[in-house]
């Protein structure tokens, strides 16, 4: 099997100790992450060969962050050193009735200085059979969007499946461009898309009406059928549109599932009740990583979807940005009779 390539910003995350609020904290825990790095690390735990592509400053912070990705088995030959600033964000964890809060410090980071010519995508993708990107990267700067587009076009030209998690982040689009002028071009050559209502409204201008919603048992009203059909119609190169379903009982208790659509049929995944969330960040990334692994390993899409849902449910029990679950541990979650048992 060939390798998966992911591209995005490598970040430091700073969180107050425990569940303290920003206004209470005088100590912060530092961890490394970022959507596409999270996916690379997760895939490495399943035994996939994976190459992570990014750019970080050539200083102790950048070097440590790259070593952290490499430590978990992901390839880092595609990481360049340049620029002066490491991207970072501050996370105040939620709990019970209190939601979480994020403050970004990413303006001027190394990745915002790249352009369409920074990376040699033909060389990077030589031995790849999958490329993944997210809507976070083109939100960072005009140059980052151009680099992302160059990667997608190079992968599609080579016949490599291209997946994306649209991942709309309202706090990131600060360089004066409407996302709807950037994202459609990226999706033209994408083959698998993970999206929800807010993503498609903000990025593609596809806005559901009240009549497009229907009751989904355990998840109130959802419009995944409308979203999937409209996105597939707008972008003919898509093979699958995936929607995750999250019911937030409170910040510590979620219900989790998902649906995939291949242009004809909807496949519903297993439902996971998650009553005691340890760390919600990275849940979507762990889903996407496991879905990529599943699509490369299993024949039936339902198997890939259920593997992804189990993996992401497991991630919510792990502190930090990325999922370090093995394939065997995910299978144990899928076998509900083995949950909570001690592995002796």
Secondary structure as UniProt FT lines:
FT   STRAND          3..7
FT   STRAND          11..16
FT   TURN            18..19
FT   HELIX           22..24
FT   STRAND          28..33
FT   HELIX           35..45
FT   TURN            46..47
FT   STRAND          50..56
FT   HELIX           60..71
FT   TURN            72..73
FT   STRAND          75..81
FT   STRAND          87..92
FT   TURN            96..97
FT   STRAND          101..105
FT   TURN            107..108
FT   HELIX           110..113
FT   TURN            116..117
FT   HELIX           121..124
FT   TURN            125..127
FT   STRAND          128..134
FT   TURN            135..136
FT   HELIX           137..139
FT   HELIX           142..157
FT   TURN            158..159
FT   STRAND          161..165
FT   TURN            170..172
FT   HELIX           179..181
FT   HELIX           183..187
FT   TURN            188..189
FT   STRAND          192..194
FT   HELIX           197..204
FT   HELIX           210..212
FT   STRAND          214..215
FT   TURN            217..218
FT   STRAND          221..222
FT   HELIX           224..234
FT   TURN            236..237
FT   STRAND          240..250
FT   TURN            251..252
FT   STRAND          253..261
FT   STRAND          266..268
FT   STRAND          272..274
FT   TURN            281..282
FT   HELIX           283..297
FT   HELIX           301..315
FT   TURN            316..317
FT   HELIX           327..334
FT   HELIX           336..338
FT   TURN            339..340
//
